[in-house]
Amino acid sequence: MRVRRPARALATLAVLAALVAGCTASGSGDTDRTAATGGTLRVANANEYGDQDPHDYNGDWFIAPMVFETLVKYGQGGRLEPGLATSWQVAADGLTIDFELRTGVKFHDDTPFDEQAAKWNLDRWVGKESHSWLAASKIIKAVEVPGPMKLRLRLGRAYDPLLQELTFTRPPGFMSPKAVDTSGKFTKAIGTGPWRLEQITTTAASLVRNDGYWGAKPKIDRVEFSVRKDSQTRVSALRAGEVDMLGGSYLAPISPTEAVTLGKDERVTVLHGDPDITVMLGFNLNGIAGDKAIREAVRYALDRETLTKVLYAGQAKAATTLFAPGIPDAGAPQSLPFDPDQARRILDAAGWRQEGKGRVKDGKQLVLSLRIPSTAAVGWQDSRLSAQAVASALGEVGITVNIVAVDEATFYDDLHAGKYDLAFMETYGAPYDPSGFVVGFLTGDRKDPGLWKTDEVERLIDGALYARDAATRAKNYQDAWAVLNREAAFVPIAYRPRVWAVGPAVKGFQVPHTEYDFDLSTVTLQR
């Protein structure tokens, strides 16, 4: 049967359709000319800078990994690599992890990095209530020093994702014990990383190369960050040569339309990384969307391929899984056909009869509240246009959608309080997924709806998180994903693109492994 595409939904999307044709993928920033070492890289940032204490969450998330390092690094495809620890050994029962620490490493103030400095850092956040969102903070029961350049973690329970959680810069990043005053209050950002923080204000920061770095030293001398909150201003600054780089989902996001425009500028190189964040439509089970028929109808009513193609200007792929394919244990793709006639049949069979343009059951109208942040564009997703497209498509099958735009802080408060029927949600991305997202959105307090919190799913998630082998972990995750699919728990929309743009002087930049690190080791400048 040929599926009819809703005319009104496509009309809503048509405002961006002309952009798709001009969208092309870009290569790297390399050229045939030899780039020189040294120089200053100028980077735009969308957000103001706060406290740089790695054991807190108020500071910038891109400067931190340049200054502070972790025991373990998150590599391509989720591979765990040595950082400040050269190796580690997990006991057979999973309750002890022994680390061999890297020798010859010094903090930026020349304080040696050793077993005592490592323990001091871990003791600063492990077991603290402010870090309880991180399972490692609760799982680690003791930090011990069994010998010189050795560190031992004793766990209350075997927890396979712990090593991955130790790749997070906040709070597992290591700073000098002299970075605090006598009361223990943070005073200065002093780490072991390839960059030293020279100066920072709320709107600007400068870093200089750490010539004493133990690893591959940067080729450029200096990095200067400047806060430019307006996206169009950032793009204009890049094209005018005022900055050399912008992009990423959180550093200085580039909208789909901006990416198309920049891709046509021969002075700019647009770089694409493998996506690691999934944009989805979530339901509040505690309201009218607790009716499975409604959730199934929403799934069938949305033409995800067209939504993704147009809303993301042809630069994203429609999602078929909870997590992007590059995330460990992402699971098998789901079959999500676009079939509005099937959506109508499901609603009819469930007793939601058509009355005019809407539907009614037992005297109750089928109306869904779709919460969105009032900001015109959040990263890659234009929240208003996305909401209008969804409302138009659901209207075609008789589901009325009320779009409620609130400020960003209220939006997240409303999600936690369950003040919505529909809402756009996103996974966290690497290195936080899958464990970070599933703990927050699939387990815990049922007053916070999350994505899908039920006893069945929580049991499977626990089985995955505390599995003692990869096969058991993968099976429990896949069984959990199967339940979400069976229950039509959410609608995967798109794998959000990871896009960066660099000016003509930048050579050798590679899109970072994650949206939370900023590796400039391969970058050179040619002005």
N, C-alpha and C positions, 0 to 999 in steps of 0.2 A: 504494500500500500504506500502510495506517495504521501509524505507528510506535508501538510500545508503550513507554511511559515506565517505567523501572525503579522499582518500588515502594520498594525499600530506599533508593535515592538520594534520592527525594522525601521519604521519612520523615526522613532526616538533615537535609534543608533545612527541614522544617516548623517547626523551633524559631523561625525568624525570619519565617515567612510572615505572621503577623498584623500585622507592622509595615508591610508594603507598602501596605496599604489607607490608612494614615494619612499617606502621603508625598505632599507637594505641593511644587511649585516656588514660590519666593518672588521678590518683586520687589526693587527697589532700596531703599536706606535713605532716600530723599528723602520729604519731606512737604510739605504746603502752607504750613506755617509757615516764617518766615524764620529761618535759623540764624545765630548770631553768629560773628564771627571770634574768634580767640584761644582760650585754654583748653588743657587737657592731655588728650591721648588716652592711655588706659591699655590696653596690649596684653599678652595672655598669650603666653608662649613655653614650649615643651616642653623646650627644651635649654639647658644651661648655656653661658655665653659664654667664649670663649677669646681668643687673640691676634687683634687686628683688623688685622694686617698684610695688605693686599690681595694681596700677592705670596706668601702662605702659605695654608694650608688649615685652620688650627686654629680659626678664629673663626666667629662667627655669620654665616650667609649672608643675613640680612635687614637687619641693621644696615649691612653693607658697602655695598650699593647706595644707601643713603640718604646715605652720607658720601662715597663714592668714585664717580667717573664714568669713562666710557670714551670712546674716540674715536667709536665708532659705537653706536647704540642699537637694540635689538630691538623692533620695533613689532608691531602687530596682524597676525596671519597670517604672521609672519616677514619683514615689510617692514623693510628697513634704513633707519634714520633718522639724521640728523646728531646728534652729541653734542658732545664737545670738539673734534671736527673738523667744519667746516661743509660740506666737500665732499671728494671723493677721486677720483682718476683712476688707473685700472688700465691699464698699458701693453698694447699690442696683443699682445705675446708673453706677457703675464701675469707677467712676472718683476720688475716694478717697480710699486709703488703710491705715489702722491704724495698727501699730505694737506694741506689748508689748515686751519690751526688757528684756533679761535675766539679772537677778540681780546677784551680787557677782562675776562678771567676771572682770578679770584684764588683761591688756596687759603685755607682758613679762618684761616691765620696771616698773611694779606695778602701772601704770596709770590706773584708773578705766575706764571700758567700760561703758559709759552712753549715754544719749540722745544727749549731746553736741558733744561727740566724734563721734557718729554715723552720726550726721548731717554734721560735718566737713569732714568726709570721702566722703559722697555722694556729697557734694558741690564741691569736688575736681575733680569729673569726669562728673557729670550730666550736660548735655547741652554743653559739650565741643566738638569742631569739631573733635578732634582726636578720639573721641569715637562714632562718628555718625553712624558707622556700626551697633551699638547696639541700637535697637529700644527703649529700656528703657531710654537711654540717651536723646532721643528726646521726648519721651512720657511724662516723668516726668517734670512737669512745676514748681513745688515748693516742697521744703523739709521743713517741719515744726516740731516744738517741742511743742505739746499740753500740756505736763506735764512731771513730773519726770518719766524716763524710758519708755517714749512713743515717738513714731516717726510717722509722718503722711506724706504720699506722695500724692500730688495732680497731677492728670494726665490731659493732654490736650484732651485725648480720651481714652475711655475704651479699654484696651488691655490685653486680657486674658494671653498671654505668659509672662507677665512681671514678675510674681513671679518665673517662671522657669529661666528667664534671671538673676534674682538676686542670683541664685545658682552658677553662673560663678565666679571663683576666680578673674579673671581679666576682668573688673575693679571693680566688686562689693566687693572684699575682704576688710576687715577692718584692719587698722594699727593704731598704737599709734600716736596721734597728735605731740608727741615729736620725731617722726621718720624723721622729716624734720628740716632744719635749719631755720633761721629767714627769709630767702627769700622764703621759701616754697619748697626748693629743697630737694628731698629724700636723706637721709644719711644712714639709717640703717633699716634692716628688723625687725620690732617689731610688732608682731601680738598677737592674743589671743589663737592660736592653740596649739595642744599637743606637739609641738616641737619648740625649740628655735634654731635659726640659730647661731652657734658658730663661724664659719669661712667659708669664701668662696673665691675662686680664679676662674679663667676662666676654670680650669680643675679639681677642687676638691671642695668639700663642706662637712662640718660636722655639724650635728645637735645633740642636747642633749634633753633629755626628760624634759618637762615642768611639774615639780612636783606640780605646783600650778594650773594645768589645771582643769577647771570646770567639764569636762566630764570624760569618762572612760580613765584613764591614760595608756599610753603604758607600756608594761612589760619589754621591753628592754631599756637600758640606752642611747644608742647612735646609730646614723646612719651616715655612711661615704659613700659619693658618689665619684666615680672616673670616669673621662671621658676616654672612650676607643672607638674611632671613628670607628675602623674596626670591623665588625660583627664577623669575625672568631676569632679575638683576644679576644673579649668578651666571646665567647663560650669556648675557650681554658682556659680563666681565671676561668670560673665557674667550669669546669671539673678538673682544677688543684687545686681548693680550694682557689684561690686568691680573689674571690668575692663570695657572697652568693646568689645573686639574679640578674636576668635580665629579660627583656621581655616588654610587652606592645607595642602598635603601635608606640609610640613616645619616650618612655624612652630609651629602648635598644632593638629594634625590633629583633625578631628571625625569620629567613627565614624558609620556609617550609622544606628545606633539613636539616637545623640545628635542627628544631624541631624533625624530624625523628631520627636524630643521638642522640640527647639528650634523647629522649624517650627510647633508647636502653641502656643507661648508668644507671646502677642500683644505682649509687650514686646521681643521679639527679631526681627530681620530676618535671614533666611537668604538668602545670595546664591550663585548658581551661575555658574561660568565655564566656557567651552568646555574640554573635557578635552584634555590634551596628553601623557598618559602611558598606555601600554598595559600591562596586566597579562597575563602569558602563562604557559603551562606549557612549560618547556624540557626537552630531553632531553640526556643525556650519550652522545654517539656512540661513546665508547670502551668502553662496557659493553654490556649486553644490549639497551639501547634503540638500539644500532646496527642492529638488525634493523628494516628499513623496515616490515614487516608489523605489528610492535608499535606503531610510531608511528602508522601509519594507523588501526589499531584504536582507539587511544586517542582519536584525533580523532573518529571516528564514535561512540564510546561516551559522549562528554560532551555533555550537553544544556546548551550554553553560555547559551542564552536564560534558562532557569530558574535556572542557577547565578548569573548576573548579577543577575537580578531579585530573588532572595531574599537572596543574600549582601550585596548592596549596597542592600537595602531599596528597590528600585525607582528608585534615583537614578543608575544607570549604564546604559550601553548595551553590549550584547555586541559585542566587537571582531571585525572581519573583515580587518584589516590589521595589519602589524607596527607601524606608527606611526598615531597618531590623525589623523583627516582634516585637522586644522588645521596639521599639520607639513608643511613643504615636501617634495615628492616622496614623499608617503605611499603613493602607488600605488593601483591598482585593488583593490576589495574581492575577497576570496576566497569561494568557495562552500564552506561548511562545514556540511553537513546533519547533523542528529542521526539516526543510524540504527544502533542497537546490533545489529540482525540482520546488517547488513553487516560490522560489526566482528567478529562471530563467524565469518562466512564467510571473512574475510581471514585470521584466525588458523588456522582449520581448513585452509585451502589452503596455509598456510605450514608445516604440520606440527605446530602447537601443538594437540594433541588434549585434549579435555576429560576430566579425571579428578576426579570429585566436583565441588567448587566451584572447582577450579583447573585449570591446564593444564600439560602436560608435553611436551617435545620432546627426543628422544635422551637420555632419562633426566634432563633438567634441568627444574626447575620454573620457571614463568613468574612471577617475583616481582620487583617494582620497588621500589626504595628511594626514598621521597619525602622529601627534606630540607626542613625548615621551621625558621624561627627560633622559639624557645620563647616569645617574648613573645606574649601573648594576641592583640594586635592591632598590626599595623604599618601606621601611617597608616590607609588605608581598608580594608585587607584583614585580616580575622580569619584568621590563618594556620592555626589549628587547625581551625576549622569548615570552611574552604575545603579543607583536606587531607582531612578526613573525608568531605566531599561527593564529592571526586574519587575517593577510595578506594572508596566505596560504589558509585559509578557504574561504575568499572572492574571491580569485583567481579562485577557483573551479567553481564559477558561473559567471566569466567573469569580476569581479570588480578588477581593478588594484589598489594596495595600495603602495604608496611611504612612507616609514618610515623615518621621519626626527627627529634625535636625537639632542637635544640642552641641554645646562646646565640648572640646576633647575630654576634659576632666570629667564632666558630667556623663559623657558617653561611656567611659570605662566604669564609672560608678554604677550606671544603669545596668551594664552587662553583669557586674557582680551581684547586683540586687535583683536581677531577673525582671527588669522593667522593659521588656521587649517581647515580641513574638518572633521576629526575624532580625538578624544582625550580621553584618560582614565581620568575619574573623580571619585571623592569619595564624599560621604556625610560627614558631620562633625562628626557625632556620638553624643551620649549623653554627656552632657546635652544640647548641642547646637541645636539639631534637635527635631522637624521638623522646628521650626520657623527660626532658624539661616540660614539653607541651603536655604529654599524657598525664604526668603527675598533677599539673594544674587544671587541665580541662576534662579529664576522664576519671579522676579520683577525688576523694575528699569531701568537704562540706557540701551537702546537697542544697543548702540555701543559695549557694552560688551555682547556677545551672551549668556553667562551663559549656562543654560541647555535648557530652552524653554521659551522665553519671548514674550508673546502675550497679547493683551488686554483681551481676554477671560480668560486665565489662571490667569492673574494678578487680575482680578475682583474676581475670586473664592478664590484666596489666601487671598486677603483683607477681603473677607467674613469670612474666617476661622480665621484669626488673630484677627479680631475685633468682633467676635461673642460673644454674651452674655450668651450662654449656650453650654454645651458639644455636644448636638445633632446637633445643627446648625453648630458648628465648624467641627464636624466629617463629616457631609454631604458635606460641601464646600470642604474640603480636598479630600474626595473620588471623588467628581465630577471633581476636578482638576486632580487627578490621572487618571481618565477615559479619560480625554482629552489627556493627555500625551500618554496613551496607544493607543487611536484612531489614533493619529498622528504619532505613532512610533517615539516618541521624543527622545528616548534613548534605549540602550540595557543593562538591568541589567545583570551583569556577576556573581558576587559572594558576599556573606556576609563575609567580611574579618574576619578571626579568631582572637580571642584575646588570646594570649598565653604568659604564664610566665613560668620561670624555676627557681627552687630553689635548693640549695645544701643540703647536708645531715644534716647540723646543724639547718636548718630553720624548725620550726614547727608552724602549725596553720595559715599560710598565706592564705588569701582568695583573689581571683581575685577582684580588685576594681569594683565598680558599673559602672564606666566610665573610659575612657582613660585619663582623666584629673584630677583624684584624686589618692591618694596613702595612703590608710588606713592601718596602721600597728598595730592597737590596739590589734589584736588577736595573734600577732607574739611572739614567744619565741625562744630561741636559746639553743642548746644542743651540745656543742663541745667536 
